[in-house]
């Protein structure tokens, strides 16, 4: 795959990520797979997504950090814990030179799976 081609699979996405990202990406993917074992891992808009078929979470690798982006309703219950980290309205930013907050991410992912599975609608978002 050349630098300009978008990855077609999650494995290709991870292989094309910066080398500094790989430890965090592999661990994050493992946590998310364990939290959502029935979810599909797909690439949407050039980014790894977990869907069931509704959106659960996504993540993306950047130069110095990765973003974990759960369903927006799943961030709100964790806002107090997230206050000490870099966040946006939609994601948690995790620097490669900082430890991955595994327990927090696991709890967020499990909450997200439970929240989305309880929804009555079939909307993707």
NORQUIQUI-V442287 format. One record per residue. N is the residue number from 1. RES is the residue in one letter. OMEGA is omega in whole degrees, -180 to 180 (none if undefined). NEAR is the number of other C-alpha atoms within 8 Angstrom. Layout:
BEGIN
<<N,RES,OMEGA,NEAR> <N,RES,OMEGA,NEAR>>
END
This chain:
BEGIN
<<1,X,178,4> <2,X,-178,4> <3,X,-176,6> <4,X,-179,4> <5,X,175,6> <6,X,179,7> <7,X,180,11> <8,X,-179,8> <9,X,177,8> <10,X,177,11> <11,X,177,6> <12,X,179,9> <13,X,-178,13> <14,X,179,9> <15,X,-179,6> <16,X,-178,8> <17,X,175,10> <18,X,-177,9> <19,X,179,5> <20,X,-177,7> <21,X,-169,14> <22,X,179,10> <23,X,179,7> <24,X,-179,9> <25,X,-179,11> <26,X,-180,8> <27,X,179,8> <28,X,179,9> <29,X,178,8> <30,X,179,8> <31,X,-178,11> <32,X,177,10> <33,X,179,9> <34,X,-180,7> <35,X,-176,10> <36,X,-175,11> <37,X,-180,6> <38,X,-176,5> <39,X,174,10> <40,X,173,9> <41,X,-178,9> <42,X,173,10> <43,X,174,12> <44,X,-180,7> <45,X,177,4> <46,X,-174,8> <47,X,175,10> <48,X,178,13> <49,X,166,14> <50,X,-180,13> <51,X,-176,12> <52,X,5,9> <53,X,175,7> <54,X,-179,10> <55,X,172,11> <56,X,179,13> <57,X,177,13> <58,X,173,11> <59,X,-179,11> <60,X,180,9> <61,X,179,11> <62,X,-175,10> <63,X,-175,5> <64,X,-178,8> <65,X,169,11> <66,X,177,14> <67,X,170,12> <68,X,-173,12> <69,X,176,11> <70,X,173,14> <71,X,-173,12> <72,X,179,9> <73,X,-178,6> <74,X,176,12> <75,X,-173,12> <76,X,-179,7> <77,X,-177,6> <78,X,-175,9> <79,X,-179,8> <80,X,178,6> <81,X,-178,6> <82,X,-175,10> <83,X,-178,8> <84,X,180,5> <85,X,174,8> <86,X,179,9> <87,X,169,10> <88,X,177,7> <89,X,-173,5> <90,X,-172,10> <91,X,174,11> <92,X,-180,12> <93,X,-177,12> <94,X,179,12> <95,X,-180,9> <96,X,-179,11> <97,X,176,4> <98,X,179,6> <99,X,175,6> <100,X,-179,6> <101,X,-170,6> <102,X,-177,8> <103,X,180,6> <104,X,180,7> <105,X,179,9> <106,X,180,11> <107,X,177,8> <108,X,-179,12> <109,X,179,13> <110,X,177,10> <111,X,-179,9> <112,X,179,14> <113,X,180,11> <114,X,-179,8> <115,X,-177,9> <116,X,-179,9> <117,X,179,6> <118,X,180,6> <119,X,179,7> <120,X,-178,4> <121,X,180,4> <122,X,180,6> <123,X,-179,5> <124,X,-178,6> <125,X,none,5>>
END
